[in-house]
Amino acid sequence: MSISMPTIEAGNWVRVGNIDGIVQEIYPQGHSYSFWFVYLNKYKPTKHPVVWNGKFWAFAEIPGYYGSYAKESEPYVWELKQGRSIRNPIF
């Protein structure tokens, strides 16, 4: 049974698998990916496209692509490094 995709905005904290991170940029509606997700990978900001699989958020499977490092100046990297506050729900 499919669950409707949660409404998210750039800056929202989300969980992809067992990793918490921030929605960095939303793809246009109808795109095969939902958004860019930025998370900490061994203390280094990393980003990866994410999809809604009908039940939960999942990393997009792109042959040969395993994410890329995010620059310190990119949106939401500073917030990511500060950590999630109790006031920031996980979507």
Backbone bond lengths (Angstrom), bond angles and torsions (degrees), N, CA, C in turn:
res aa  C-N    CA-C-N  psi(-1)  N-CA   C-N-CA  omega(-1)  CA-C   N-CA-C  phi
1 M - - - 1.446 - - 1.522 109.46 -
2 S 1.302 116.43 131.14 1.449 122.68 -178.45 1.533 110.94 -85.59
3 I 1.312 116.02 142.67 1.458 122.98 177.12 1.520 106.99 -108.42
4 S 1.331 117.05 138.90 1.461 118.46 -179.13 1.532 109.98 -66.02
5 M 1.313 114.84 143.20 1.456 121.83 -177.15 1.526 110.30 -64.90
6 P 1.340 117.80 131.15 1.462 120.08 176.86 1.525 110.92 -62.52
7 T 1.308 116.06 147.13 1.461 121.14 174.57 1.522 107.80 -78.71
8 I 1.307 115.79 124.90 1.466 120.75 -178.89 1.521 109.58 -129.16
9 E 1.317 114.93 161.94 1.465 122.35 176.27 1.516 108.17 -134.85
10 A 1.317 116.04 158.58 1.461 120.22 174.05 1.528 107.57 -56.81
11 G 1.321 115.41 135.59 1.460 121.23 -178.86 1.519 113.67 99.17
12 N 1.346 117.79 -13.76 1.472 120.67 177.31 1.523 109.85 -71.97
13 W 1.318 115.52 144.03 1.464 121.26 170.38 1.515 107.78 -82.76
14 V 1.324 116.94 136.06 1.462 122.48 177.24 1.524 108.80 -136.36
15 R 1.320 115.54 164.24 1.464 121.40 175.24 1.521 107.56 -116.02
16 V 1.329 115.61 126.69 1.464 122.09 175.60 1.524 105.24 -117.70
17 G 1.323 116.19 112.71 1.461 119.57 -171.80 1.517 108.08 64.48
18 N 1.317 117.34 -120.84 1.462 120.84 176.82 1.524 111.94 -110.93
19 I 1.331 116.66 21.58 1.463 121.98 -176.70 1.529 109.97 -112.68
20 D 1.337 116.23 125.73 1.462 121.79 174.36 1.519 109.12 -91.17
21 G 1.327 115.91 139.58 1.450 120.81 178.64 1.516 109.81 -163.10
22 I 1.302 116.72 -167.84 1.460 122.69 -173.73 1.525 110.57 -121.34
23 V 1.335 115.51 140.52 1.460 121.49 172.68 1.525 106.45 -69.47
24 Q 1.316 116.59 118.65 1.460 120.65 -177.10 1.528 111.89 -92.53
25 E 1.301 116.64 -43.34 1.472 120.54 -177.20 1.523 108.41 -153.03
26 I 1.318 117.00 132.61 1.464 122.74 179.46 1.530 109.10 -87.97
27 Y 1.325 115.81 135.34 1.457 120.02 172.99 1.528 109.12 -79.89
28 P 1.332 118.56 154.23 1.474 120.78 177.03 1.528 111.02 -60.84
29 Q 1.319 116.04 149.31 1.458 120.94 178.73 1.529 109.50 -57.29
30 G 1.311 116.73 138.98 1.458 121.67 -178.83 1.520 113.60 92.98
31 H 1.346 117.36 -11.17 1.466 120.90 177.42 1.518 108.49 -71.59
32 S 1.328 117.36 154.76 1.474 119.64 -178.87 1.527 112.61 -70.65
33 Y 1.341 118.34 -20.26 1.468 121.69 175.99 1.520 108.49 -108.10
34 S 1.329 116.13 154.71 1.463 120.50 -179.92 1.528 111.85 -89.82
35 F 1.357 117.00 -48.00 1.456 120.12 -177.85 1.519 111.24 -164.25
36 W 1.353 114.78 165.12 1.463 121.43 169.62 1.509 106.69 -84.25
37 F 1.310 116.59 133.98 1.449 124.67 -178.46 1.518 107.69 -115.11
38 V 1.331 117.56 128.80 1.457 120.27 178.33 1.534 107.64 -113.33
39 Y 1.324 116.02 133.39 1.461 121.52 -176.75 1.527 109.03 -147.69
40 L 1.323 116.27 167.63 1.461 120.54 178.60 1.519 109.69 -93.28
41 N 1.314 115.38 123.68 1.456 122.84 177.72 1.524 106.22 -115.35
42 K 1.315 115.81 101.11 1.474 120.74 -175.78 1.528 110.31 53.68
43 Y 1.314 117.07 49.07 1.467 125.51 175.81 1.522 114.04 73.24
44 K 1.319 118.45 3.98 1.465 121.67 179.65 1.524 108.93 -111.32
45 P 1.334 118.00 125.26 1.470 119.72 179.15 1.532 110.85 -61.02
46 T 1.308 115.44 127.89 1.458 122.98 -176.50 1.519 108.46 -131.08
47 K 1.327 117.71 148.13 1.465 119.49 178.93 1.521 110.34 -131.08
48 H 1.327 113.38 153.71 1.455 119.48 -176.76 1.526 108.04 -158.41
49 P 1.343 118.59 142.77 1.464 119.88 174.83 1.525 110.85 -67.75
50 V 1.329 115.44 147.42 1.467 122.58 -177.50 1.524 109.04 -127.09
51 V 1.332 115.61 149.55 1.469 122.55 177.36 1.523 109.10 -126.29
52 W 1.326 116.18 159.64 1.463 122.40 170.03 1.524 105.41 -97.27
53 N 1.332 117.87 121.53 1.470 119.84 -175.58 1.531 112.74 -96.41
54 G 1.311 117.34 12.03 1.459 121.35 -179.44 1.515 112.92 100.00
55 K 1.336 115.89 -14.55 1.462 120.89 178.57 1.522 113.10 -133.42
56 F 1.330 116.66 -34.40 1.465 120.56 -178.17 1.527 110.01 -159.98
57 W 1.345 115.41 169.33 1.454 121.16 176.87 1.527 108.43 -73.52
58 A 1.341 116.33 141.17 1.463 121.66 179.30 1.525 109.38 -143.01
59 F 1.329 116.28 150.23 1.459 119.38 174.63 1.521 109.05 -65.35
60 A 1.324 116.34 135.89 1.461 121.02 176.61 1.524 108.28 -65.37
61 E 1.307 115.84 136.32 1.464 120.33 178.21 1.521 108.68 -90.40
62 I 1.320 114.53 108.21 1.456 121.64 -179.31 1.526 106.36 -122.37
63 P 1.326 118.64 112.40 1.467 120.54 -177.55 1.532 111.88 -52.39
64 G 1.334 115.53 126.31 1.463 121.00 177.47 1.510 115.18 81.13
65 Y 1.346 119.10 -0.73 1.468 121.22 -179.12 1.519 109.29 -113.92
66 Y 1.315 116.18 127.52 1.462 120.87 -176.49 1.523 112.19 -125.05
67 G 1.318 116.89 24.48 1.460 121.01 -177.55 1.512 110.07 97.93
68 S 1.321 115.29 169.06 1.460 120.33 177.34 1.521 108.41 -142.25
69 Y 1.305 115.97 153.24 1.456 119.25 179.05 1.515 110.24 -71.72
70 A 1.320 115.71 141.66 1.463 121.84 177.11 1.522 108.78 -94.60
71 K 1.309 116.54 143.27 1.461 121.38 177.00 1.519 109.14 -75.73
72 E 1.312 115.80 151.26 1.466 121.16 179.14 1.527 111.84 -58.45
73 S 1.333 116.95 -28.18 1.468 121.60 -177.10 1.530 113.48 -84.48
74 E 1.330 117.76 -5.92 1.464 120.08 -177.88 1.532 110.74 -72.24
75 P 1.349 115.65 155.53 1.464 119.67 -179.27 1.529 112.51 -57.19
76 Y 1.318 115.52 137.13 1.469 126.51 173.37 1.523 115.34 72.72
77 V 1.316 119.08 1.30 1.459 119.78 177.69 1.530 109.59 -67.73
78 W 1.322 118.13 -42.66 1.464 120.77 178.20 1.522 110.44 -59.59
79 E 1.349 117.22 -46.92 1.458 121.86 179.78 1.532 111.04 -61.19
80 L 1.318 115.83 -39.35 1.454 121.12 178.57 1.525 110.17 -59.59
81 K 1.315 116.69 -46.20 1.456 120.96 -178.24 1.529 112.55 -67.91
82 Q 1.339 117.14 -23.66 1.464 120.26 177.59 1.527 111.28 -75.84
83 G 1.314 116.59 -23.11 1.466 121.16 179.97 1.512 111.56 92.38
84 R 1.324 115.15 163.91 1.455 121.97 -177.42 1.512 110.62 -83.14
85 S 1.311 115.72 132.71 1.455 122.40 175.12 1.522 109.07 -86.60
86 I 1.303 116.90 156.64 1.462 121.68 177.00 1.546 110.43 -60.15
87 R 1.330 116.66 -22.93 1.464 121.32 179.76 1.518 112.75 -79.34
88 N 1.323 117.61 -9.18 1.466 121.83 -179.75 1.519 109.17 -101.89
89 P 1.343 117.53 101.89 1.469 118.89 -179.62 1.521 112.01 -69.34
90 I 1.310 115.56 157.47 1.459 122.63 175.65 1.523 107.93 -95.51
91 F 1.325 116.98 131.11 1.473 121.68 177.55 1.493 110.12 -100.76
